[in-house]
Amino acid sequence: MNSIDIVSIVTVAFLGSIGHCIGMCGGIIVAYS
C-alpha cells in the first residue's frame, strides 16, 4: 500500500465522520431550537 492509498482512506474516514456528526448533531440542534 502506498502513501496515496493511506491518504485516501484517511480523507474518506475523516469526511465520513464529520458528515455523520453533522447529520446527528444537526438533527438534535434543529429539534431543540
mmCIF file as Biopython writes it, N, C-alpha, C and O atoms, coordinates in Angstrom:
data_model
#
loop_
_atom_site.group_PDB
_atom_site.id
_atom_site.type_symbol
_atom_site.label_atom_id
_atom_site.label_alt_id
_atom_site.label_comp_id
_atom_site.label_asym_id
_atom_site.label_entity_id
_atom_site.label_seq_id
_atom_site.pdbx_PDB_ins_code
_atom_site.Cartn_x
_atom_site.Cartn_y
_atom_site.Cartn_z
_atom_site.occupancy
_atom_site.B_iso_or_equiv
_atom_site.auth_seq_id
_atom_site.auth_asym_id
_atom_site.pdbx_PDB_model_num
ATOM 1   N N  . MET A ? 1  ? 0.862   -1.198 0.000  1.0 0.0 1  A 1 
ATOM 2   C CA . MET A ? 1  ? 0.000   0.000  0.000  1.0 0.0 1  A 1 
ATOM 3   C C  . MET A ? 1  ? 0.892   1.239  0.000  1.0 0.0 1  A 1 
ATOM 4   O O  . MET A ? 1  ? 1.801   1.361  0.821  1.0 0.0 1  A 1 
ATOM 5   N N  . ASN A ? 2  ? 0.624   2.154  -0.926 1.0 0.0 2  A 1 
ATOM 6   C CA . ASN A ? 2  ? 1.442   3.366  -0.989 1.0 0.0 2  A 1 
ATOM 7   C C  . ASN A ? 2  ? 0.786   4.505  -0.234 1.0 0.0 2  A 1 
ATOM 8   O O  . ASN A ? 2  ? -0.323  4.367  0.282  1.0 0.0 2  A 1 
ATOM 9   N N  . SER A ? 3  ? 1.480   5.630  -0.176 1.0 0.0 3  A 1 
ATOM 10  C CA . SER A ? 3  ? 1.003   6.756  0.634  1.0 0.0 3  A 1 
ATOM 11  C C  . SER A ? 3  ? -0.314  7.322  0.104  1.0 0.0 3  A 1 
ATOM 12  O O  . SER A ? 3  ? -1.124  7.827  0.882  1.0 0.0 3  A 1 
ATOM 13  N N  . ILE A ? 4  ? -0.538  7.245  -1.209 1.0 0.0 4  A 1 
ATOM 14  C CA . ILE A ? 4  ? -1.774  7.791  -1.782 1.0 0.0 4  A 1 
ATOM 15  C C  . ILE A ? 4  ? -2.981  7.011  -1.266 1.0 0.0 4  A 1 
ATOM 16  O O  . ILE A ? 4  ? -4.015  7.605  -0.962 1.0 0.0 4  A 1 
ATOM 17  N N  . ASP A ? 5  ? -2.860  5.698  -1.165 1.0 0.0 5  A 1 
ATOM 18  C CA . ASP A ? 5  ? -3.961  4.884  -0.648 1.0 0.0 5  A 1 
ATOM 19  C C  . ASP A ? 5  ? -4.263  5.260  0.795  1.0 0.0 5  A 1 
ATOM 20  O O  . ASP A ? 5  ? -5.428  5.382  1.174  1.0 0.0 5  A 1 
ATOM 21  N N  . ILE A ? 6  ? -3.230  5.441  1.596  1.0 0.0 6  A 1 
ATOM 22  C CA . ILE A ? 6  ? -3.414  5.785  3.012  1.0 0.0 6  A 1 
ATOM 23  C C  . ILE A ? 6  ? -4.099  7.145  3.129  1.0 0.0 6  A 1 
ATOM 24  O O  . ILE A ? 6  ? -5.033  7.306  3.915  1.0 0.0 6  A 1 
ATOM 25  N N  . VAL A ? 7  ? -3.640  8.115  2.355  1.0 0.0 7  A 1 
ATOM 26  C CA . VAL A ? 7  ? -4.235  9.456  2.399  1.0 0.0 7  A 1 
ATOM 27  C C  . VAL A ? 7  ? -5.701  9.396  1.991  1.0 0.0 7  A 1 
ATOM 28  O O  . VAL A ? 7  ? -6.543  10.055 2.601  1.0 0.0 7  A 1 
ATOM 29  N N  . SER A ? 8  ? -6.011  8.610  0.963  1.0 0.0 8  A 1 
ATOM 30  C CA . SER A ? 8  ? -7.395  8.499  0.505  1.0 0.0 8  A 1 
ATOM 31  C C  . SER A ? 8  ? -8.282  7.902  1.580  1.0 0.0 8  A 1 
ATOM 32  O O  . SER A ? 8  ? -9.381  8.399  1.822  1.0 0.0 8  A 1 
ATOM 33  N N  . ILE A ? 9  ? -7.819  6.842  2.228  1.0 0.0 9  A 1 
ATOM 34  C CA . ILE A ? 9  ? -8.602  6.186  3.280  1.0 0.0 9  A 1 
ATOM 35  C C  . ILE A ? 9  ? -8.828  7.139  4.447  1.0 0.0 9  A 1 
ATOM 36  O O  . ILE A ? 9  ? -9.943  7.239  4.959  1.0 0.0 9  A 1 
ATOM 37  N N  . VAL A ? 10 ? -7.779  7.838  4.870  1.0 0.0 10 A 1 
ATOM 38  C CA . VAL A ? 10 ? -7.901  8.770  5.997  1.0 0.0 10 A 1 
ATOM 39  C C  . VAL A ? 10 ? -8.867  9.900  5.645  1.0 0.0 10 A 1 
ATOM 40  O O  . VAL A ? 10 ? -9.684  10.301 6.474  1.0 0.0 10 A 1 
ATOM 41  N N  . THR A ? 11 ? -8.775  10.411 4.421  1.0 0.0 11 A 1 
ATOM 42  C CA . THR A ? 11 ? -9.649  11.511 3.997  1.0 0.0 11 A 1 
ATOM 43  C C  . THR A ? 11 ? -11.107 11.075 3.986  1.0 0.0 11 A 1 
ATOM 44  O O  . THR A ? 11 ? -11.972 11.792 4.489  1.0 0.0 11 A 1 
ATOM 45  N N  . VAL A ? 12 ? -11.388 9.909  3.419  1.0 0.0 12 A 1 
ATOM 46  C CA . VAL A ? 12 ? -12.762 9.404  3.364  1.0 0.0 12 A 1 
ATOM 47  C C  . VAL A ? 12 ? -13.301 9.172  4.770  1.0 0.0 12 A 1 
ATOM 48  O O  . VAL A ? 12 ? -14.446 9.518  5.061  1.0 0.0 12 A 1 
ATOM 49  N N  . ALA A ? 13 ? -12.486 8.591  5.641  1.0 0.0 13 A 1 
ATOM 50  C CA . ALA A ? 13 ? -12.926 8.327  7.015  1.0 0.0 13 A 1 
ATOM 51  C C  . ALA A ? 13 ? -13.181 9.636  7.753  1.0 0.0 13 A 1 
ATOM 52  O O  . ALA A ? 13 ? -14.145 9.751  8.510  1.0 0.0 13 A 1 
ATOM 53  N N  . PHE A ? 14 ? -12.305 10.629 7.528  1.0 0.0 14 A 1 
ATOM 54  C CA . PHE A ? 14 ? -12.446 11.924 8.201  1.0 0.0 14 A 1 
ATOM 55  C C  . PHE A ? 14 ? -13.719 12.632 7.754  1.0 0.0 14 A 1 
ATOM 56  O O  . PHE A ? 14 ? -14.485 13.121 8.584  1.0 0.0 14 A 1 
ATOM 57  N N  . LEU A ? 15 ? -13.945 12.687 6.441  1.0 0.0 15 A 1 
ATOM 58  C CA . LEU A ? 15 ? -15.147 13.341 5.922  1.0 0.0 15 A 1 
ATOM 59  C C  . LEU A ? 15 ? -16.395 12.571 6.331  1.0 0.0 15 A 1 
ATOM 60  O O  . LEU A ? 15 ? -17.429 13.176 6.614  1.0 0.0 15 A 1 
ATOM 61  N N  . GLY A ? 16 ? -16.311 11.249 6.364  1.0 0.0 16 A 1 
ATOM 62  C CA . GLY A ? 16 ? -17.462 10.444 6.762  1.0 0.0 16 A 1 
ATOM 63  C C  . GLY A ? 16 ? -17.844 10.704 8.202  1.0 0.0 16 A 1 
ATOM 64  O O  . GLY A ? 16 ? -19.028 10.789 8.526  1.0 0.0 16 A 1 
ATOM 65  N N  . SER A ? 17 ? -16.844 10.833 9.079  1.0 0.0 17 A 1 
ATOM 66  C CA . SER A ? 17 ? -17.135 11.082 10.493 1.0 0.0 17 A 1 
ATOM 67  C C  . SER A ? 17 ? -17.730 12.470 10.678 1.0 0.0 17 A 1 
ATOM 68  O O  . SER A ? 17 ? -18.626 12.655 11.501 1.0 0.0 17 A 1 
ATOM 69  N N  . ILE A ? 18 ? -17.239 13.448 9.918  1.0 0.0 18 A 1 
ATOM 70  C CA . ILE A ? 18 ? -17.787 14.808 10.009 1.0 0.0 18 A 1 
ATOM 71  C C  . ILE A ? 18 ? -19.227 14.818 9.505  1.0 0.0 18 A 1 
ATOM 72  O O  . ILE A ? 18 ? -20.103 15.419 10.128 1.0 0.0 18 A 1 
ATOM 73  N N  . GLY A ? 19 ? -19.470 14.153 8.377  1.0 0.0 19 A 1 
ATOM 74  C CA . GLY A ? 19 ? -20.821 14.101 7.826  1.0 0.0 19 A 1 
ATOM 75  C C  . GLY A ? 19 ? -21.779 13.427 8.787  1.0 0.0 19 A 1 
ATOM 76  O O  . GLY A ? 19 ? -22.924 13.856 8.933  1.0 0.0 19 A 1 
ATOM 77  N N  . HIS A ? 20 ? -21.314 12.367 9.447  1.0 0.0 20 A 1 
ATOM 78  C CA . HIS A ? 20 ? -22.151 11.660 10.421 1.0 0.0 20 A 1 
ATOM 79  C C  . HIS A ? 20 ? -22.449 12.554 11.612 1.0 0.0 20 A 1 
ATOM 80  O O  . HIS A ? 20 ? -23.578 12.578 12.103 1.0 0.0 20 A 1 
ATOM 81  N N  . CYS A ? 21 ? -21.449 13.288 12.081 1.0 0.0 21 A 1 
ATOM 82  C CA . CYS A ? 21 ? -21.639 14.180 13.238 1.0 0.0 21 A 1 
ATOM 83  C C  . CYS A ? 21 ? -22.621 15.288 12.895 1.0 0.0 21 A 1 
ATOM 84  O O  . CYS A ? 21 ? -23.492 15.622 13.699 1.0 0.0 21 A 1 
ATOM 85  N N  . ILE A ? 22 ? -22.481 15.867 11.691 1.0 0.0 22 A 1 
ATOM 86  C CA . ILE A ? 22 ? -23.397 16.934 11.275 1.0 0.0 22 A 1 
ATOM 87  C C  . ILE A ? 22 ? -24.809 16.370 11.143 1.0 0.0 22 A 1 
ATOM 88  O O  . ILE A ? 22 ? -25.776 17.026 11.531 1.0 0.0 22 A 1 
ATOM 89  N N  . GLY A ? 23 ? -24.934 15.174 10.603 1.0 0.0 23 A 1 
ATOM 90  C CA . GLY A ? 23 ? -26.248 14.564 10.434 1.0 0.0 23 A 1 
ATOM 91  C C  . GLY A ? 23 ? -26.926 14.303 11.768 1.0 0.0 23 A 1 
ATOM 92  O O  . GLY A ? 23 ? -28.126 14.536 11.916 1.0 0.0 23 A 1 
ATOM 93  N N  . MET A ? 24 ? -26.154 13.816 12.749 1.0 0.0 24 A 1 
ATOM 94  C CA . MET A ? 24 ? -26.723 13.503 14.060 1.0 0.0 24 A 1 
ATOM 95  C C  . MET A ? 24 ? -26.926 14.773 14.881 1.0 0.0 24 A 1 
ATOM 96  O O  . MET A ? 24 ? -28.038 15.048 15.332 1.0 0.0 24 A 1 
ATOM 97  N N  . CYS A ? 25 ? -25.853 15.554 15.078 1.0 0.0 25 A 1 
ATOM 98  C CA . CYS A ? 25 ? -25.917 16.762 15.908 1.0 0.0 25 A 1 
ATOM 99  C C  . CYS A ? 25 ? -26.842 17.797 15.281 1.0 0.0 25 A 1 
ATOM 100 O O  . CYS A ? 25 ? -27.560 18.497 15.995 1.0 0.0 25 A 1 
ATOM 101 N N  . GLY A ? 26 ? -26.834 17.902 13.963 1.0 0.0 26 A 1 
ATOM 102 C CA . GLY A ? 26 ? -27.689 18.867 13.282 1.0 0.0 26 A 1 
ATOM 103 C C  . GLY A ? 26 ? -29.157 18.582 13.554 1.0 0.0 26 A 1 
ATOM 104 O O  . GLY A ? 26 ? -29.932 19.504 13.810 1.0 0.0 26 A 1 
ATOM 105 N N  . GLY A ? 27 ? -29.546 17.307 13.500 1.0 0.0 27 A 1 
ATOM 106 C CA . GLY A ? 27 ? -30.933 16.945 13.774 1.0 0.0 27 A 1 
ATOM 107 C C  . GLY A ? 27 ? -31.322 17.271 15.199 1.0 0.0 27 A 1 
ATOM 108 O O  . GLY A ? 27 ? -32.434 17.735 15.451 1.0 0.0 27 A 1 
ATOM 109 N N  . ILE A ? 28 ? -30.410 17.033 16.142 1.0 0.0 28 A 1 
ATOM 110 C CA . ILE A ? 28 ? -30.688 17.322 17.560 1.0 0.0 28 A 1 
ATOM 111 C C  . ILE A ? 28 ? -30.817 18.832 17.762 1.0 0.0 28 A 1 
ATOM 112 O O  . ILE A ? 28 ? -31.722 19.295 18.456 1.0 0.0 28 A 1 
ATOM 113 N N  . ILE A ? 29 ? -29.911 19.594 17.155 1.0 0.0 29 A 1 
ATOM 114 C CA . ILE A ? 29 ? -29.950 21.057 17.301 1.0 0.0 29 A 1 
ATOM 115 C C  . ILE A ? 29 ? -31.256 21.604 16.728 1.0 0.0 29 A 1 
ATOM 116 O O  . ILE A ? 29 ? -31.889 22.461 17.345 1.0 0.0 29 A 1 
ATOM 117 N N  . VAL A ? 30 ? -31.662 21.123 15.563 1.0 0.0 30 A 1 
ATOM 118 C CA . VAL A ? 30 ? -32.904 21.596 14.941 1.0 0.0 30 A 1 
ATOM 119 C C  . VAL A ? 30 ? -34.104 21.219 15.804 1.0 0.0 30 A 1 
ATOM 120 O O  . VAL A ? 30 ? -35.047 22.001 15.932 1.0 0.0 30 A 1 
ATOM 121 N N  . ALA A ? 31 ? -34.074 20.030 16.395 1.0 0.0 31 A 1 
ATOM 122 C CA . ALA A ? 31 ? -35.197 19.569 17.210 1.0 0.0 31 A 1 
ATOM 123 C C  . ALA A ? 31 ? -35.371 20.424 18.464 1.0 0.0 31 A 1 
ATOM 124 O O  . ALA A ? 31 ? -36.492 20.635 18.925 1.0 0.0 31 A 1 
ATOM 125 N N  . TYR A ? 32 ? -34.258 20.916 19.015 1.0 0.0 32 A 1 
ATOM 126 C CA . TYR A ? 32 ? -34.332 21.682 20.266 1.0 0.0 32 A 1 
ATOM 127 C C  . TYR A ? 32 ? -34.302 23.192 20.062 1.0 0.0 32 A 1 
ATOM 128 O O  . TYR A ? 32 ? -34.366 23.951 21.029 1.0 0.0 32 A 1 
ATOM 129 N N  . SER A ? 33 ? -34.202 23.638 18.791 1.0 0.0 33 A 1 
ATOM 130 C CA . SER A ? 33 ? -34.139 25.080 18.554 1.0 0.0 33 A 1 
ATOM 131 C C  . SER A ? 33 ? -35.539 25.681 18.446 1.0 0.0 33 A 1 
ATOM 132 O O  . SER A ? 33 ? -35.678 26.888 18.247 1.0 0.0 33 A 1 
#
